[in-house]
C-alpha cells in the first residue's frame, strides 16, 4: 500500500539512491532532486507530503529551499540532513519551521521514525493558492483531506443543484452552517439571499414572528409590521439551525408553510406565497426526537429528503494539521504577529486532543496560542495551556512526584547556598544518593552558592 509521496533532495547521488531504496521498501513513493531549484519544480508538479533535504548543496542549499517551501507550502514538513550540523544552523532551521534536523552520519531507524511521525501529523499540502476547490464556487472555504469529509462533500455537491430539502446532522462546531452556505453558493439560487436563523435562540412567539413576520398590533410591543425571514429569503435559501429545538406548536406552522409554499404573518388573515429552499441542521438525532414525541414525523420527512452526516473533528484527525495551519495564518495576520508555524510537539498535542468543540474549538485554541505567543513558532506549552485549564489539570503520579522532587531540591539547595553535605543532611539522605538526585534533575550545586564561597564544604 502506498503510504504517500516523499521528495528527497541531495547532491550526493549515492546517498540519494540509498535513501530512495530505504523509503520505497517502507512503502513510500519517492521523487528525487539534486538541488533546491530542481526540488521546487518537482514540488509544483507533484505536491509530496514530506521533503527530506541535505543542508549544503550547490545552487540552492537546504536553508534556502526551506524558506521557499515555508512561503508557498506552509503546512509541508521538511527534514534537514547535514554533515555540517551546528547550533546556529539548527536554531535558524527551528525558527523557520523545520520538522526535524538530523546530523550525518544519522541512524536509519531515527530517520524513518521522523518520517513516520511527519506523516502522522500532516496532511498532503494544498497548492500554493491554498484553495483545493477554487474552480467550484462556495466550496473553497471547506478545507479537508479526510475521506469521510470528502464523502459528505461529494453528496452535498450532488444535492446542491436540486431543490430538495436537506438536513445536516453533526455535533456543535463541525461546520454545519459553512456547508449550508457552500450548498447555496453551488445552487441555482446563489444570486438570491442566504439567511440563517438559530431556532434555539428565540422563545416560541418571537421565533414565529422571526420566521413568518407579524402585522402591526399583533401582540404587545408590535409597534409596526415586520417581514419574516421566509419572505426575506424568497427565491433563496433559508437555513434553520438547531431545528431539533423548535417547539411542537411551531413545528405545525412550519409544516404548513412547507406544504403550501406560503406563510401567514402573526395577526394577518391572508397568506403570502414564498419560494424558499430549506436547509436545516441539528446536533440532535431527529429520529430519537421523533421516538420521544418531541419532533413531528410529518415535518421530519419534509425536511430530511436528503440527510448529510458531518463527522466530528476527532473522526477526521488528518484535517487537524491542515486546519491548524489555516487558522494560524488567519489569526496571525489579523493580530499583526509574525508567527510562521507550529512545533511538532505542539502539533502532536493538537492531533491527540479529543476536540469536544470540534473545528470551532480548534480555531479558538489556535487564536489563544497566537495572541499569547512571543516566539516565531507556537510551542507545546501554549497549546497545552489553551487546551485545558491549568487549575483543572491532573498530572500522572510519576510526573507530579518528579515535579515536587525537583522543586524540593531547588529549595533545599538555596537554603544551604549550594552546600551538598548540609543539604543531604537536611533531606536525611547520604551524599552519594543526594548527588544522584541532583544529576537526575540537572541541578549544579555551583549555581546555588553565594559569590566568593565554595559550592560544597567537604569534611
C-alpha positions in Angstrom: 0.0 0.0 0.0 1.3 3.4 -0.9 1.9 5.4 2.2 2.4 8.7 0.4 5.0 10.7 -1.6 8.4 11.9 -0.3 10.7 14.3 -2.1 14.4 13.5 -1.4 16.9 16.3 -2.2 20.7 15.8 -2.1 23.7 16.4 -4.4 25.2 13.1 -3.3 23.9 10.6 -5.9 24.9 7.6 -3.8 23.2 8.8 -0.7 20.1 9.8 -2.7 19.9 6.2 -4.2 20.3 4.6 -0.7 17.7 6.8 0.9 15.3 6.2 -2.1 15.6 2.4 -1.7 15.0 2.6 2.0 11.9 4.8 1.6 10.5 2.7 -1.2 11.0 -0.5 0.8 9.0 1.1 3.6 6.0 1.7 1.3 6.5 5.3 0.3 6.5 6.8 -3.2 9.8 8.7 -3.8 10.9 11.5 -6.1 14.5 12.8 -6.1 16.2 16.1 -6.8 19.9 17.0 -6.9 19.4 20.6 -5.6 16.9 23.1 -4.3 16.0 24.6 -7.6 15.1 21.2 -9.1 13.2 20.4 -5.9 10.9 23.4 -6.3 10.0 22.4 -9.8 9.0 18.9 -8.6 7.1 20.4 -5.7 5.0 22.5 -8.1 4.1 19.4 -10.1 3.8 16.6 -7.6 2.8 18.0 -4.2 4.6 15.5 -1.9 3.7 15.1 1.7 7.3 15.4 3.0 10.6 16.8 1.9 13.9 15.3 3.2 16.8 17.6 2.1 20.6 18.0 2.6 21.7 21.3 4.0 24.8 22.0 2.0 24.2 21.9 -1.8 25.3 24.0 -4.8 22.9 26.5 -6.5 20.2 26.5 -3.7 21.0 25.0 -0.3 18.7 23.4 2.2 18.0 26.5 4.2 17.0 28.5 1.0 14.8 25.6 0.0 13.2 25.5 3.4 12.5 29.3 3.2 10.9 28.8 -0.2 8.8 25.9 1.0 7.6 27.8 4.1 6.5 30.7 1.8 4.5 28.6 -0.7 3.7 25.4 1.2 3.4 26.4 4.8 2.0 23.0 6.0 4.6 20.8 4.3 7.0 19.2 6.8 10.8 19.4 6.0 13.5 17.2 7.5 17.0 18.6 7.1 20.1 16.3 6.9 23.6 17.7 7.2 27.2 16.6 7.8 27.9 20.2 8.9 25.5 20.5 11.8 25.8 23.4 14.1 23.8 25.1 16.8 23.3 28.3 14.6 22.0 26.2 11.7 19.7 24.3 13.9 18.3 27.5 15.5 17.7 29.1 12.2 16.0 26.0 10.9 13.8 25.7 14.0 12.7 29.4 13.6 11.8 28.7 10.0 9.7 25.7 10.9 11.9 22.7 10.1 10.2 19.4 11.2 13.5 17.7 12.2 17.2 18.4 12.0 19.5 15.2 11.8 23.3 15.3 11.6 25.2 12.8 9.4 26.0 10.1 9.9 22.4 9.5 11.1 20.8 6.3 12.3 18.5 5.0 9.6 15.9 4.0 12.2 15.9 7.5 13.6 15.2 8.9 10.1 12.4 6.5 9.4 10.9 7.3 12.8 10.9 11.0 11.9 9.3 10.2 8.5 6.5 8.2 10.1 6.0 10.9 12.7 5.7 13.6 10.0 3.1 11.6 8.0 1.1 11.0 11.2 1.0 14.7 11.9 0.5 16.2 8.5 -1.9 16.0 5.5 -1.0 16.4 1.9 -0.3 20.1 1.3 -2.7 22.4 -0.6 -1.4 24.0 -3.8 0.2 27.4 -3.3 -3.1 29.3 -3.8 -4.4 27.4 -0.8 -7.7 26.5 -2.5 -8.4 22.9 -3.3 -11.8 23.7 -5.0 -11.1 27.1 -6.5 -13.0 26.1 -9.6 -16.1 25.3 -7.6 -17.5 28.5 -6.0 -18.7 28.0 -2.5 -16.5 25.1 -1.6 -13.1 26.8 -1.3 -13.7 27.7 2.4 -14.0 24.0 3.3 -10.5 22.6 3.9 -10.2 18.8 4.2 -8.1 15.8 3.3 -10.4 13.4 5.1 -12.0 10.6 3.1 -15.0 10.8 5.5 -15.4 14.5 4.9 -14.8 14.2 1.2 -17.6 11.6 1.0 -20.0 14.1 2.7 -19.0 16.9 0.3 -19.5 14.6 -2.7 -23.1 14.0 -1.6 -23.6 17.7 -0.8 -22.4 18.7 -4.3 -24.8 16.3 -5.9 -27.8 17.6 -4.0 -26.8 21.3 -4.1 -28.2 21.8 -7.6 -31.6 20.4 -6.7 -34.4 21.9 -4.8 -34.6 19.1 -2.3 -34.7 19.9 1.4 -31.5 18.9 3.2 -30.9 18.0 6.8 -27.4 18.3 8.2 -26.6 16.3 11.3 -23.5 16.9 13.3 -22.1 18.0 16.6 -21.7 21.6 17.6 -18.7 23.2 15.9 -18.4 20.8 12.9 -19.3 23.4 10.3 -23.0 22.8 9.5 -23.7 26.4 8.5 -20.5 26.6 6.4 -21.7 23.5 4.5 -25.1 25.0 4.1 -23.6 28.2 2.7 -21.5 26.2 0.2 -24.5 24.3 -1.0 -26.4 27.6 -1.5 -23.4 29.1 -3.5 -23.4 25.9 -5.7 -27.1 26.1 -6.3 -29.2 27.9 -9.0 -30.3 30.2 -6.1 -26.8 31.6 -5.5 -27.8 35.1 -6.6 -30.6 35.2 -4.1 -30.4 35.6 -0.3 -29.0 33.0 2.1 -30.5 33.6 5.5 -29.6 31.7 8.7 -31.6 31.5 11.9 -30.9 29.6 15.1 -34.2 28.1 16.3 -32.8 27.6 19.8 -32.1 31.3 20.2 -35.7 32.5 20.4 -38.7 31.8 22.6 -41.7 30.3 20.7 -43.7 33.5 20.0 -40.6 35.5 18.9 -39.4 32.7 16.7 -42.8 32.6 14.9 -42.5 36.3 14.3 -38.9 36.0 13.1 -39.9 33.2 10.6 -43.3 34.4 9.3 -43.4 38.1 10.2 -46.2 39.9 12.0 -48.7 42.7 11.5 -48.7 45.9 13.5 -50.6 45.4 16.8 -50.5 41.6 16.5 -49.1 41.4 20.1 -47.9 43.7 22.8 -44.8 45.6 21.5 -45.6 45.1 17.8 -45.5 48.8 17.0 -45.0 48.2 13.3 -45.4 45.4 10.8 -42.4 43.1 10.4 -41.4 41.0 7.4 -40.4 37.4 8.4 -37.3 35.5 7.3 -39.3 33.4 4.8 -40.2 36.5 2.9 -36.7 37.9 3.2 -35.2 34.7 1.8 -37.7 34.5 -1.1 -36.0 32.9 -4.1 -33.0 31.9 -2.0 -32.2 29.6 0.9 -33.4 29.6 4.5 -31.0 27.8 6.9 -32.9 26.6 10.0 -30.1 25.8 12.5 -30.9 23.6 15.6 -34.3 22.7 14.2 -34.5 19.9 16.8 -35.1 22.6 19.4 -38.2 24.1 17.7 -41.3 23.9 19.9 -44.0 21.4 18.8 -46.8 24.1 18.1 -44.4 26.0 15.9 -43.5 22.8 14.0 -47.1 22.5 12.9 -47.0 26.0 11.4 -43.6 25.3 9.7 -45.0 22.2 8.2 -48.0 24.1 6.8 -45.6 26.7 5.3 -43.6 24.0 3.6 -46.6 22.2 2.2 -48.4 25.2 0.9 -45.4 27.3 -0.1 -46.8 30.3 1.6 -46.7 32.0 5.1 -49.2 33.9 7.2 -47.7 36.6 9.4 -48.8 36.7 13.0 -52.0 38.7 13.2 -52.7 38.6 9.4 -55.7 37.0 7.7 -54.1 36.4 4.3 -51.2 34.2 3.3 -48.2 35.3 1.3 -46.6 33.0 -1.3 -42.9 32.3 -0.9 -40.3 30.3 -2.9 -37.7 29.1 -0.4 -35.2 26.2 -0.3 -34.9 24.8 3.2 -31.6 23.5 4.7 -31.9 22.5 8.3 -29.4 21.3 10.9 -29.2 20.0 14.4 -26.8 18.3 16.8 -29.8 16.2 18.0 -30.8 12.9 16.4 -34.2 13.7 15.0 -35.2 10.0 14.8 -34.7 9.8 18.5 -36.6 13.0 19.0 -39.5 11.6 16.9 -39.5 8.4 19.1 -39.7 10.6 22.2 -42.6 12.6 20.5 -40.6 15.8 20.6 -40.4 16.1 16.8 -43.2 15.6 14.3 -42.9 12.6 11.9 -44.5 14.5 9.0 -42.2 17.5 9.4 -39.2 15.2 9.6 -40.0 13.7 6.2 -40.5 17.2 4.7 -37.1 18.4 6.0 -35.0 15.3 5.6 -35.3 14.4 1.9 -31.5 14.1 2.0 -29.6 13.8 5.2 -25.9 14.6 5.5 -23.8 13.4 8.4 -20.9 15.7 9.3 -18.0 13.8 11.0 -16.6 15.2 14.2 -13.1 16.6 14.2 -11.9 13.5 16.2 -13.1 11.4 13.2 -11.0 13.3 10.7 -7.6 13.7 12.5 -5.8 14.1 9.2 -7.5 17.5 8.9 -6.2 18.9 12.2 -2.8 20.0 10.9 -4.3 21.5 7.8 -7.0 23.4 9.7 -4.5 24.4 12.5 -2.1 25.9 9.9 -5.0 27.7 8.2 -6.2 29.2 11.5 -2.7 30.1 12.4 -2.1 32.2 9.2 -5.6 33.8 9.5 -5.2 34.7 13.2 -1.5 35.8 12.9 -2.5 38.2 10.1 -5.5 39.5 12.0 -3.3 40.2 15.1 -0.3 41.5 13.1 2.0 38.9 14.5 5.0 37.3 12.8 4.3 33.6 13.5 5.4 31.0 10.9 4.4 27.6 12.3 3.6 25.1 15.0 6.3 22.9 16.5 6.0 19.1 16.0 5.4 18.6 19.8 2.6 21.1 19.7 1.1 19.5 16.6 1.2 16.1 18.4 -0.9 17.6 21.2 -3.4 19.0 18.7 -3.8 15.7 16.9 -4.2 13.7 20.1 -6.8 16.1 21.7 -10.4 14.9 21.9 -12.0 18.1 20.5 -15.4 18.1 22.1 -15.9 21.6 20.5 -14.7 20.4 17.1 -13.4 22.8 14.4 -14.8 25.8 16.4 -12.7 24.8 19.4 -9.6 24.2 17.3 -9.9 27.8 15.9 -10.3 29.1 19.5 -7.2 27.2 20.7 -5.1 28.4 17.8 -6.3 32.0 18.3 -5.5 31.9 22.0 -2.0 30.5 21.3 -1.3 33.1 18.7 -2.4 36.0 20.9 -0.2 34.8 23.8 2.8 33.8 21.7 6.1 35.7 22.0 8.1 33.4 19.6 8.0 32.8 15.9 6.5 29.3 16.4 3.7 28.0 18.5 5.1 25.6 21.1 3.6 22.8 23.1 3.2 24.8 26.4 0.9 27.3 24.7 -1.2 24.6 23.1 -1.4 22.7 26.4 -2.5 25.9 28.2 -5.1 26.6 25.6 -6.5 23.0 25.5 -7.3 22.9 29.2 -7.5 24.9 32.4 -4.2 24.6 34.3 -6.1 24.5 37.6 -8.1 21.5 36.5 -5.0 19.6 35.2 -4.3 16.3 36.9 -0.7 15.1 36.3 0.2 11.4 36.3 1.6 10.4 39.7 5.1 9.9 38.3 5.1 13.4 36.8 3.7 15.0 39.9 6.3 13.3 42.1 9.1 14.4 39.8 7.9 18.0 39.8 7.7 18.0 43.6 11.1 16.4 44.0 12.8 18.9 41.7 11.2 21.9 43.5 12.2 20.4 46.9 15.8 20.0 45.8 16.0 23.6 44.4 14.5 24.9 47.7 16.9 23.0 49.9 19.9 23.9 47.8 19.0 27.6 48.1 18.7 27.2 51.9 22.2 25.7 52.1 23.7 28.0 49.5 24.8 25.0 47.4 26.4 23.1 50.3 25.7 19.5 49.3 26.7 18.0 52.7 24.3 20.2 54.6 21.5 19.7 52.1 21.9 15.9 52.2 21.8 16.1 56.0 18.6 18.2 56.0 17.0 15.8 53.5 18.1 12.8 55.6 19.9 11.2 52.6 23.5 10.2 52.2 25.6 12.4 50.0 26.0 9.8 47.2 22.3 9.4 46.9 21.8 13.2 47.1 24.3 13.8 44.3 22.4 11.2 42.2 19.2 13.2 42.7 20.9 16.4 41.7 22.2 14.8 38.5 18.7 13.4 37.7 17.3 16.9 37.6 20.4 18.6 36.1 21.0 20.7 39.1 24.5 22.1 39.6 25.5 22.9 43.2 27.7 25.8 42.0 24.6 27.6 40.7 23.3 28.0 44.3 26.4 29.2 46.0 27.0 32.8 47.0 29.8 34.6 45.2 33.1 34.1 46.8 32.1 30.9 48.7 32.6 27.3 47.9 29.8 25.2 46.5 30.4 22.4 49.0 32.3 22.4 52.3 33.8 19.0 52.4 34.5 17.5 55.8 
